């Protein structure tokens, strides 16, 4: 039986892509104040488009970049909230783009441009799915609420603030986010777990200024050396975190998860080749996917201090700094882990130097029940749209808004990504497969019918 909605999507694919290109031409870089007008203009363009489809749409200003809010009733009173973001990363380094970042270009069935996959292209699949249902069925199968933010790429708090204020009126039965990825180009996936995050830095201070290493070497503590020794006391050579009680609350993988990860046949050698490293590295006793998705980590994101110029300068630096993040997994409380890490760092810091610790925020891990009927419906929708079995995966990264939704709105969150890690989000030559865009649009339409 021919699916009229899918046929409409196929027939209108070219127009959908041209509209997406219009959307991508807005340099909605929320991190740069020089682009504030562009970012707002982009939001206004989205509102106008949703109004054209019949949505009750407008901008919500709660400080920072505006939030796009658009609601349409449906055959059922069940409400599906679709989240996305219309802001994008800065285009730097511009010289590495093969075509202008804000002039979308198609090459070999791939759409190139800033925002192609993160998140304009993936979000547009949902907008066009709604249009396709309206044009072929006359109404939506359920209520649809679009809630789109303009500060996702700059760490703004407008959306979390709005969620806390408006949770009584939002009341979704399910939340859908397409700001993640499939497992690979041939394997559609639903993400059911995200790692959490704590971020901080510590600075070790010694003498008031850099001093001559010949005059003082051996008589005073070297802040750079102390920083290295502190870090070495936090994580072992094979990646095991040495902070006492760090693993106490970690929930082990279930048997079905281990087996599911194993069946994905992750290729360690291919990853090593892609990243130009000798081989994978990490905590003993776990596969690479298990380490990436389901084990906590302690990472050094930056390490600096002392002389950075050419050749040698014989000094003992006055200070050294390490920037740190820890990825957390299900059941780890960010506040508790943060306290443990700080206490450990202070305990291994010698009293011959002074230490300062600055915090940069936390995000809790999330893990959803894959047997939830809503998530199972989304799995079937993806199977219909992509024509392949849809797997469940976790993600090693963090999406703070997901934990905000889970905490304040208390409903299933469906992470159905249509892009790939290799699409280059945040980097030069960001791109998105038009085949995935079309199949994602079909999946989004099926999902609204089935939830």
ZAMAR-820646 format. One line per 8 residues: number of its first residue (from 1); their letters; for each residue z, x, y of C-alpha. Coordinates in nm, 2 decimals, padded with zeros to 4 digits. Layout:
N
NUM	A	Z X Y | ...
***
This chain:
451
1	XXXXXXXX	00.00 00.00 00.00 | -00.10 00.14 00.34 | 00.19 00.18 00.58 | 00.08 00.05 00.91 | 00.33 00.25 01.11 | 00.22 00.58 00.94 | -00.15 00.48 01.01 | -00.07 00.43 01.37
9	XXXXXXXX	00.10 00.77 01.39 | -00.21 00.94 01.24 | -00.45 00.75 01.47 | -00.25 00.84 01.78 | -00.15 01.20 01.69 | -00.37 01.36 01.96 | -00.23 01.14 02.24 | 00.13 01.21 02.11
17	XXXXXXXX	00.06 01.58 02.13 | -00.09 01.56 02.48 | 00.22 01.37 02.60 | 00.44 01.63 02.44 | 00.25 01.90 02.63 | 00.32 01.72 02.96 | 00.69 01.71 02.87 | 00.68 02.09 02.79
25	XXXXXXXX	00.53 02.18 03.12 | 00.85 02.11 03.30 | 01.04 02.44 03.33 | 01.37 02.26 03.27 | 01.58 02.58 03.24 | 01.93 02.45 03.29 | 02.09 02.80 03.30 | 01.91 02.89 03.62
33	XXXXXXXX	02.00 02.71 03.94 | 01.65 02.78 04.08 | 01.52 02.53 03.82 | 01.76 02.25 03.90 | 01.49 02.03 04.06 | 01.26 02.10 03.76 | 01.53 02.00 03.52 | 01.60 01.68 03.69
41	XXXXXXXX	01.23 01.60 03.73 | 01.20 01.64 03.35 | 01.49 01.40 03.29 | 01.33 01.14 03.53 | 00.99 01.18 03.35 | 01.16 01.10 03.01 | 01.34 00.80 03.16 | 01.00 00.67 03.30
49	XXXXXXXX	00.84 00.71 02.96 | 01.12 00.53 02.77 | 01.11 00.25 03.03 | 00.74 00.22 02.96 | 00.82 00.16 02.60 | 01.06 -00.12 02.70 | 01.39 00.06 02.69 | 01.67 -00.01 02.94
57	XXXXXXXX	01.68 00.35 03.05 | 01.83 00.55 03.34 | 02.02 00.87 03.43 | 02.39 00.91 03.40 | 02.54 01.16 03.65 | 02.89 01.29 03.55 | 02.85 01.63 03.71 | 02.60 01.90 03.61
65	XXXXXXXX	02.26 01.80 03.48 | 02.20 01.43 03.43 | 02.22 01.25 03.10 | 01.93 01.03 02.99 | 02.06 00.71 02.84 | 01.82 00.45 02.70 | 01.89 00.15 02.48 | 01.68 -00.11 02.30
73	XXXXXXXX	01.79 -00.40 02.09 | 01.65 -00.45 01.74 | 01.62 -00.69 01.45 | 01.96 -00.57 01.33 | 02.27 -00.51 01.54 | 02.33 -00.18 01.37 | 02.30 00.10 01.63 | 02.14 00.44 01.57
81	XXXXXXXX	02.21 00.69 01.84 | 01.95 00.96 01.87 | 02.07 01.28 02.04 | 01.85 01.56 02.18 | 01.83 01.79 02.49 | 01.55 01.81 02.74 | 01.66 02.15 02.88 | 01.52 02.48 02.75
89	XXXXXXXX	01.60 02.84 02.74 | 01.48 03.09 03.00 | 01.13 03.22 02.93 | 01.23 03.59 02.94 | 01.08 03.83 02.84 | 00.76 03.68 02.99 | 00.55 03.99 02.91 | 00.59 03.92 02.54
97	XXXXXXXX	00.44 03.58 02.55 | 00.07 03.56 02.43 | 00.01 03.25 02.65 | 00.22 03.12 02.95 | 00.55 02.97 02.83 | 00.52 02.66 03.03 | 00.15 02.60 02.96 | 00.15 02.46 02.61
105	XXXXXXXX	-00.13 02.60 02.39 | -00.25 02.51 02.04 | -00.36 02.78 01.81 | -00.44 02.71 01.44 | -00.25 02.39 01.43 | 00.06 02.54 01.59 | 00.18 02.43 01.94 | 00.31 02.73 02.14
113	XXXXXXXX	00.54 02.70 02.45 | 00.90 02.70 02.56 | 01.07 02.39 02.41 | 00.81 02.34 02.14 | 01.07 02.33 01.87 | 01.40 02.36 02.07 | 01.42 02.07 02.14 | 01.14 01.89 02.31
121	XXXXXXXX	00.90 01.88 02.01 | 01.16 01.76 01.76 | 01.30 01.50 02.00 | 00.94 01.37 02.08 | 00.90 01.29 01.72 | 01.17 01.03 01.75 | 01.03 00.89 02.07 | 00.69 00.85 01.91
129	XXXXXXXX	00.84 00.70 01.60 | 01.00 00.43 01.81 | 00.67 00.36 01.98 | 00.49 00.34 01.65 | 00.74 00.09 01.51 | 00.72 -00.12 01.83 | 00.34 -00.13 01.82 | 00.31 -00.21 01.45
137	XXXXXXXX	00.61 -00.43 01.39 | 00.67 -00.58 01.73 | 01.04 -00.49 01.74 | 01.27 -00.21 01.62 | 01.45 -00.26 01.28 | 01.79 -00.18 01.45 | 01.93 -00.09 01.79 | 01.82 00.25 01.92
145	XXXXXXXX	02.02 00.44 02.18 | 01.88 00.77 02.31 | 02.14 01.00 02.46 | 01.98 01.32 02.59 | 02.15 01.60 02.77 | 02.02 01.86 03.01 | 02.28 02.14 02.96 | 02.27 02.22 02.59
153	XXXXXXXX	02.12 02.56 02.66 | 02.36 02.65 02.93 | 02.69 02.54 02.78 | 02.76 02.26 03.03 | 03.03 02.00 02.96 | 02.87 01.69 03.11 | 02.79 01.54 02.78 | 03.13 01.59 02.61
161	XXXXXXXX	03.29 01.46 02.92 | 03.07 01.15 02.91 | 03.13 01.09 02.54 | 03.50 01.09 02.60 | 03.46 00.85 02.89 | 03.21 00.61 02.73 | 03.30 00.61 02.36 | 03.42 00.25 02.37
169	XXXXXXXX	03.07 00.13 02.48 | 02.85 00.37 02.28 | 02.98 00.26 01.94 | 02.70 00.40 01.72 | 02.69 00.33 01.35 | 02.50 00.66 01.29 | 02.39 00.95 01.50 | 02.07 01.14 01.44
177	XXXXXXXX	02.01 01.49 01.57 | 01.68 01.69 01.52 | 01.78 02.02 01.67 | 01.80 02.21 01.34 | 01.55 02.33 01.07 | 01.41 02.26 00.74 | 01.48 02.50 00.45 | 01.12 02.63 00.47
185	XXXXXXXX	00.78 02.51 00.56 | 00.74 02.32 00.22 | 01.10 02.20 00.18 | 01.24 01.93 00.41 | 01.62 01.94 00.44 | 01.92 01.76 00.58 | 02.20 01.98 00.71 | 02.54 01.86 00.60
193	XXXXXXXX	02.76 02.15 00.71 | 02.79 02.37 01.02 | 03.02 02.67 01.07 | 03.26 02.66 01.36 | 03.32 02.94 01.61 | 03.58 03.12 01.81 | 03.47 03.37 02.07 | 03.67 03.63 02.26
201	XXXXXXXX	03.67 03.99 02.39 | 03.93 04.26 02.41 | 03.94 04.55 02.64 | 04.14 04.87 02.57 | 04.25 05.06 02.88 | 04.36 05.42 02.90 | 04.36 05.64 03.21 | 04.30 05.49 03.54
209	XXXXXXXX	03.96 05.65 03.55 | 03.73 05.86 03.32 | 03.88 06.20 03.27 | 03.76 06.54 03.15 | 03.77 06.56 02.77 | 03.84 06.93 02.78 | 04.14 06.89 03.01 | 04.29 06.59 02.84
217	XXXXXXXX	04.13 06.56 02.49 | 04.39 06.56 02.22 | 04.67 06.47 02.46 | 04.59 06.11 02.54 | 04.44 05.81 02.35 | 04.07 05.76 02.38 | 04.00 05.38 02.45 | 03.66 05.39 02.28
225	XXXXXXXX	03.81 05.55 01.97 | 04.10 05.30 01.97 | 03.86 05.01 02.00 | 03.66 05.14 01.70 | 03.98 05.18 01.49 | 04.11 04.83 01.58 | 03.78 04.68 01.47 | 03.79 04.88 01.15
233	XXXXXXXX	04.13 04.72 01.08 | 03.98 04.37 01.12 | 03.69 04.38 00.87 | 03.62 04.59 00.56 | 03.31 04.79 00.49 | 03.18 04.50 00.27 | 03.24 04.23 00.52 | 03.57 04.10 00.41
241	XXXXXXXX	03.79 04.00 00.70 | 04.13 04.18 00.69 | 04.32 03.96 00.93 | 04.62 03.83 00.73 | 04.59 03.46 00.62 | 04.24 03.44 00.76 | 04.11 03.28 00.44 | 04.41 03.06 00.37
249	XXXXXXXX	04.24 02.72 00.45 | 03.89 02.80 00.34 | 03.76 02.52 00.11 | 03.57 02.67 -00.19 | 03.22 02.56 -00.27 | 03.19 02.28 -00.52 | 02.99 02.35 -00.84 | 02.71 02.12 -00.73
257	XXXXXXXX	02.68 02.32 -00.41 | 02.66 02.65 -00.58 | 02.39 02.52 -00.81 | 02.20 02.36 -00.53 | 02.20 02.68 -00.33 | 02.09 02.87 -00.64 | 01.79 02.64 -00.70 | 01.67 02.72 -00.35
265	XXXXXXXX	01.57 03.06 -00.48 | 01.66 03.25 -00.16 | 01.47 03.58 -00.15 | 01.70 03.86 -00.04 | 01.41 04.11 -00.03 | 01.20 03.89 00.19 | 01.49 03.85 00.44 | 01.54 04.23 00.44
273	XXXXXXXX	01.17 04.28 00.50 | 01.16 04.02 00.78 | 01.46 04.18 00.96 | 01.36 04.54 00.88 | 01.69 04.63 00.71 | 01.74 04.82 00.38 | 01.91 04.53 00.20 | 02.15 04.23 00.27
281	XXXXXXXX	02.51 04.31 00.32 | 02.83 04.10 00.30 | 03.14 03.98 00.12 | 03.14 04.07 -00.25 | 03.12 03.79 -00.50 | 02.90 03.56 -00.31 | 02.52 03.51 -00.28 | 02.35 03.56 00.05
289	XXXXXXXX	02.31 03.19 00.11 | 02.68 03.14 00.03 | 02.77 03.41 00.28 | 02.55 03.26 00.55 | 02.64 02.90 00.51 | 02.99 02.87 00.35 | 03.19 03.18 00.42 | 03.37 03.27 00.74
297	XXXXXXXX	03.30 03.59 00.93 | 03.42 03.84 01.19 | 03.14 03.97 01.40 | 03.12 04.23 01.68 | 02.87 04.10 01.93 | 02.89 04.38 02.18 | 03.06 04.71 02.21 | 03.06 04.92 02.52
305	XXXXXXXX	03.25 05.16 02.74 | 03.22 05.52 02.85 | 02.91 05.72 02.93 | 02.58 05.54 02.86 | 02.33 05.78 03.02 | 02.11 06.06 02.88 | 02.24 06.37 02.71 | 02.61 06.44 02.71
313	XXXXXXXX	02.90 06.38 02.95 | 03.23 06.52 02.83 | 03.48 06.25 02.92 | 03.75 06.03 02.78 | 03.65 05.68 02.91 | 03.90 05.48 03.11 | 03.82 05.17 02.90 | 03.62 05.02 02.62
321	XXXXXXXX	03.54 04.65 02.54 | 03.45 04.47 02.22 | 03.30 04.11 02.22 | 03.39 03.92 01.91 | 03.30 03.59 01.74 | 03.43 03.45 01.41 | 03.23 03.19 01.23 | 03.45 02.94 01.05
329	XXXXXXXX	03.40 02.70 00.76 | 03.53 02.37 00.65 | 03.91 02.31 00.70 | 03.96 02.62 00.91 | 04.13 02.52 01.24 | 03.99 02.73 01.53 | 04.32 02.73 01.72 | 04.50 02.87 01.41
337	XXXXXXXX	04.24 03.13 01.33 | 04.23 03.23 01.70 | 04.61 03.29 01.69 | 04.58 03.49 01.37 | 04.31 03.71 01.51 | 04.49 03.78 01.84 | 04.81 03.86 01.66 | 04.64 04.10 01.43
345	XXXXXXXX	04.45 04.28 01.70 | 04.77 04.32 01.90 | 04.96 04.44 01.59 | 04.70 04.72 01.52 | 04.66 04.83 01.88 | 04.87 05.15 01.94 | 05.12 05.16 02.23 | 04.94 05.46 02.38
353	XXXXXXXX	04.69 05.22 02.54 | 04.70 04.88 02.71 | 04.51 04.58 02.57 | 04.36 04.27 02.75 | 04.22 03.97 02.56 | 04.00 03.71 02.71 | 03.90 03.38 02.53 | 03.55 03.22 02.55
361	XXXXXXXX	03.61 02.89 02.37 | 03.60 02.75 02.02 | 03.40 02.50 01.82 | 03.53 02.35 01.49 | 03.33 02.35 01.17 | 03.19 02.02 01.03 | 03.11 01.91 00.68 | 02.97 01.57 00.60
369	XXXXXXXX	02.98 01.37 00.27 | 02.63 01.39 00.13 | 02.70 01.07 -00.07 | 02.74 00.87 00.25 | 02.48 00.58 00.22 | 02.34 00.66 00.57 | 02.28 01.02 00.48 | 02.12 00.93 00.15
377	XXXXXXXX	01.89 00.68 00.34 | 01.79 00.97 00.57 | 01.72 01.19 00.27 | 01.48 00.92 00.13 | 01.32 00.88 00.48 | 01.24 01.25 00.49 | 01.10 01.24 00.14 | 00.86 00.96 00.24
385	XXXXXXXX	00.76 01.13 00.57 | 00.70 01.48 00.42 | 00.59 01.37 00.07 | 00.84 01.62 -00.09 | 01.19 01.60 -00.22 | 01.45 01.66 00.05 | 01.73 01.91 -00.02 | 02.08 01.94 00.13
393	XXXXXXXX	02.16 02.26 00.31 | 02.43 02.40 00.53 | 02.38 02.60 00.85 | 02.55 02.93 00.94 | 02.54 02.84 01.31 | 02.74 02.61 01.53 | 02.64 02.30 01.72 | 02.94 02.21 01.93
401	XXXXXXXX	02.81 01.86 02.02 | 02.82 01.76 01.65 | 03.20 01.82 01.63 | 03.23 01.62 01.96 | 03.05 01.33 01.81 | 03.24 01.35 01.48 | 03.58 01.36 01.67 | 03.52 01.09 01.93
409	XXXXXXXX	03.26 00.85 01.77 | 03.37 00.86 01.41 | 03.04 00.79 01.24 | 02.80 00.98 01.01 | 02.59 01.25 01.19 | 02.25 01.31 01.04 | 02.10 01.65 01.10 | 01.74 01.61 01.01
417	XXXXXXXX	01.55 01.91 01.15 | 01.17 01.93 01.15 | 01.14 02.29 01.27 | 01.18 02.63 01.11 | 01.40 02.93 01.19 | 01.08 03.13 01.22 | 00.96 02.90 01.51 | 01.11 03.15 01.75
425	XXXXXXXX	01.35 02.92 01.94 | 01.51 03.12 02.24 | 01.25 03.39 02.19 | 00.89 03.46 02.32 | 00.60 03.26 02.17 | 00.82 02.97 02.06 | 00.62 02.73 01.85 | 00.61 02.42 01.64
433	XXXXXXXX	00.38 02.31 01.36 | 00.18 02.00 01.45 | 00.18 01.90 01.08 | 00.56 01.91 01.09 | 00.56 01.71 01.41 | 00.35 01.43 01.25 | 00.55 01.43 00.93 | 00.87 01.44 01.13
441	XXXXXXXX	00.76 01.14 01.33 | 00.68 00.94 01.01 | 01.02 01.04 00.87 | 01.20 00.92 01.19 | 01.02 00.59 01.16 | 01.12 00.55 00.80 | 01.48 00.64 00.88 | 01.52 00.36 01.14
449	XXX	01.39 00.11 00.88 | 01.62 00.23 00.61 | 01.95 00.31 00.78
***
